[in-house]
Amino acid sequence: MMRGPAVALVVLLSLPGPAAGTSCQMEREIAGEPGLFVRHLSPDCSKPERAAQAVQAAEVLQALKAGQGVSIKNAVVSGDLLLTQLPAVPVAATTLPPSVLTDLAQSQLTEVRVIRGRVSIQDSVVDGVLDTQLKPDMVEHRMLGDRVVIQGPVAFRGTTFNKTVDLSRTIFLGPVESDQAVFLGEAIFLSCMFDQKATFEKTAFAGNTRFYQTVFHEPVTFLRAGFNGLTNFLSVTFRKESSFSRAYFKLGTGFSGSTFEGISDFSESLFEKNAFFSHAVFAADTYFRRATFRGEVNFSDADFKARDDFAKVFYQQEPNFTRAKFANPRSSVGFENPVLLAIVAGALAV
């Protein structure tokens, strides 16, 4: 016969223990927001637990088709999310701000695909393609004629995208927050319109990045962002302030033909390879103070209509300012220029 501690131990062992994985809970609704597709996992969920409760891209697409917004946190989104499968609606039935209508005036656009709520995928992993230009039956990727309108805010903060993200021809009517996101594949934003503030602070672009012919109506920041592939900001319009301060550009970078209507800040940015700003227009003050150019840098035919600050810039090669126009006398390029250093050294030797 068992007595005392032995009996207590048997009783304790016979009691049902806590269910496995109870610490990893998924929240599926938020009080007061019945029209929102919610998939929030606990921050302490392990990678296997997140994978076991992966959110299917088909579920997300179905919610968007139903007019719902999407809020996903600390989760894995599995599968390709092709926004070309959203139904098209007439432009006349969509409320667009005057700034966007002005830009669309010459496009003869008749239909758009509309996402009516927010799109928030934060601190998560998207393992498939996110695309506005790819259809399931397409054998090659190409630009389509229609557009996607996202009426609510967009948040990708802290999320890793394992494959290509192509949001080309998207009109973002709400603010966009993509701070500390990681784009492991290509990041493509061709001919987009950002009607509210956009932030890409500390965002990592591992593949090629393209913002060709995109319009930013409000301030945008790429502060301390890293661009590890070819970077294309050709013919981009920045209507308000734009910041690339302390950004890192590993391969060739192009801002040629772009218009900076607000203050532009490239201070302390680093360009490892060739950088092109030919025919760029800087309508407001622009700052390149302490920037580093280790490859060819071309400002030919650029137009600086306000103050330009090139103080203490480091040039590995002689910069090209052929036919560039300046509103004020040229700022000093600084003695960090290796060509000037060689001249100074020679003069001192004499």
N, C-alpha and C positions, 0 to 999 in steps of 0.2 A: 504494500500500500504506500502511495506517495503522499507526502505531507509537506506543508510549509512552502518554501521557495520552489520546490519541484512542481507542485500543483500550479502555482502561479505562472511558472514558465510554460507549462503545457497550455494553460488557458490563453496566455499571450500569443503563443504560436498559432493557436487555432482561430484567432480572430481574423477577419478579412482585412487585408492590408489596403493601402491606397491604390487606386487604379493607376496603371502605368501611363505616364505622360499627362497626368492631370495638371501639371504646371503649364503645359502648352495648350492654351485655350484659344479658340477662334471666335471673335466677336462678329456677328452677322447683321447687326442693326445699331443705329444710333438714335436715341430718343429725340423725337421732334423732326426727324428727317426720313419719313417713310419712302420717299422716292429715290433713295440712295442705295446703290449696290455696295455693301460693306463686307470686307474680308480683312479683319485686323487680327493678327496673331500676336501673342505675348512676346515681348522683346527677348525673354530668356529661352525661347524655343531653340532647340538645337537644329543643325542643318538637316539631319535625317527627319526630324519631326516636321520641319517646314516642307521638305520634299514630299512627305507622306500626305500632307494637307494642301498640296499645290492647287492654286486657283487656275482653272482651265480658261484659256483665251476665248473659247467658244462661249463660256458663261458671261465673260465680260462683254463680248460683242452682242450677245442677246440683250443684256441690260441696256447697252447704248441704243440698240434698235427700239427698245421700249421707252426711250426718252429719259432713262435714269442717268444720274451721275454715278461716278465710280470712285470709291475710296479704298485703297489697298495699302496695308502697312505690314512690314516685317514678314513678307510672304514670298513665295515663288510663283510667278506667272508662267504657266507651261503652254507651249504652242504658239503659232503665229497669229498675230492680231492684225488682220487686214481690214483697214477702214474703208476700202473700196466696196465692201459688202453692205455698207450703210445705205439706206434708200435715199435717192435724190429728191429734193423738193425745189419748187420754183424760187428764184431769188426774190421775186416780189412778195413771197410769203415769209421772208426772213428779215428780221429787223437788224440793219447794219448801221453803224455810226457814219456821219458825214465824211470823216477822214478816210474810211475804207471805201465808201461809195465813190469818192473822188478818184482814188487809185484804180478802181474797177471800171471807171467810165468808158475807157477805150477797149475793154476786154470782150465785150459782147457776151458776157456770161449770162446764161439763162437758168441754170440749175446748180445747186450746191448740196453737199451732204452735211447734215447738221448734227452736232453733239450738244444737247440742250443743257446738260449739267456740268459739274466739275469733272476733271480727270486728274485724280491724285493717286500716284503710285510711289510711295515713299519707303526708303530703307528696305527695299525689296530687290529681288533678282528677276529679270525678264529674260527667259532663256530662248525665246523665239524672236521672229522678226516683227517689228512694229512699222506699218507701212500704209501710206495713203495713195500709192501709185501702182501697187502690185495686186493683180487679181489671181485667184487660184488657177485659172486656165491659161495664164500668160506663160509663154515659153521664154520670153526675155523681158527684162525690166526696162520700162520706158516711161517718159512723162505723159500723163493723161491730161485731158483738157479741163476736167472739173476741179472743184475745190472742196475742201472740208472746212467748215466753220465750227469752232469750239467756243460756245457762248460763256462757259464758266471758267474759273481759274484752272491753271494746269500746274501740277507740282510733281517733280521728279526728284526731289531732294534725297540724296543718299542712295539712290537706286543704281544698280549695275545692269546695263543692257549688254547681253552676251553677243548679240548679232546686230545686223544692220537696223538702224532707225532712220526711216525716210518719212519725214513729215512735210515734204514738199507741197507747195500750194495750199498750205493751211493758213487760215485766218484765225489768229488768237485774239478774241475779244476781251478776255480777262488777263490778269497778270500771269506771268510765267515764272516759276521758281524751280531752277534746275541746279541749285548749289550742290557741290560735292557729289554730283552724279558721275558715273563712269560709263563711257561709251566705248566698248571693246571693238565693235565693228565700225563701219562707216556711219557718220552722222550727217544727214542730208536735210537741209532746210532751204531748198531752192524756191525762189519766188514766194516766200512767206510774208505775212503781214502780222506784226506784233502791235496791237493797238494800245496796250498798257505796258507797264514796266516789265522788263525781263531781266532775270539774274542768272548768270552761269558762273558764279564765283567758286573758285577752287574746283571747277569741273575738269575731268580728265577725258580728253578726246584721243583715244589710242590709235584709231584708224584715220583715214582721210576725212576732212571736214569741209562741207560746202554750204555757204550761205548766199550763193550767187543771186543777185537781183532781189534780195530781201529788203523789206522796209521796216524800220523800227520807229514807230510814232512817238514813243516815250523813252525815257532813259534806259540804257542797257549796260550791264557790266559783265566783263569777263575777267575781273580782278583775280590774279594768281591762277588763271586757268592754264592747263597744259595741252598743247597741240602737238602730238607726236607724228602725225601723218602730214600729207600735203594739205594746206589750208587755203581755202578760197573764200574771200570776202569781196569778190569783184563786183563792181556796179551795185554796191549796197548803199542804201540811203539811211543815214542816222539823223533823224529830225531833232533829237534832243541830245543830252550828254551821252557820251560813250566812253567806257573805260576798259583798256587792255593793260592797265598798270601791273607790272611784275608778272605778266603772262610769259609763257615759254613756248617758242615756236621751233620745233626740231628740224623740219624740212622746209621746202620752198613755201613762201607765203605771199599771197597777192591781195592787195587792197586797191589795185588800179581801177580808175573810173568811179570810185566811190565818192559819196558826198557826205561831209560831216557838217551838218547845219548847227549843231550844238558843240560845246566844248569836248574835245577829244584828248584822251590821256593815254599815252604809251610810255609813261615814265618808268624807268627801271625794267622795261621789257627786254627779253633776250631772243634774238633771231640767230639761230645756229647756221642757217643756210641763206639762200638768196631771198630778198624781200623787195616787193615791187609796190610803189605808190604812184606810178606814173598816171598823169591826168586826174589825180585825186583833187578834190576841192575841199579846202578847210575854211569854212565860212566863219567860224568862231575860233577862239584861242585853241592852240594845240600844243601839247607838251610831250617832248621826247627826252626830257632831261634824264641823264644817266642810262639811257638805253644802250644796248650792246648789239652791234651788227657784225657777225663773223663771216658773212658771205657778201655777195654783191648786194648793194642797196641802191634802188633806182627811184628818184623823185622827179624824173624828167617831166616837164609840162605840168607839174603840180601847181596849184594856185592857193597860196596862203593869204587869205583876205584879212586876217586879224593877226594877233600876236603869235609868234612861233618861238618855242623854247627848245633849242638843241644844245643847251649847256651840258658839258661833261659827257657828251655822247662818245662811245668807243666805236671806231670804224676799223675793221680789219683790212678793208680795201677802201680806196678812194670813192666817196659817195658821188652819185650822178645827180646833179641838180640842173641839168641842161634845160634851158628855157623855163625854168621854174619862176613863178612870180611871187614877190613878197610885199606885203603891205608896209612892213617896217624894215629898217636895215637888218641885214643878216645877223642872226645870233651867232655867237662864236661856236665853232664845232668843238672847241676844247683841245687841250694838248694831249688827250687820250688817243687822238688819231695817230696811228703808227707812221703815216707819211709825214705829218708835221713833226713828230718826234725825231725822225731821221734827219729832217732839215735842221731842226734845232741842234741836234747832236753834231752835225757837220759844221754848223756855224760856231759852236762852242770850241770844236777842235781847232778851227782856224784861229 
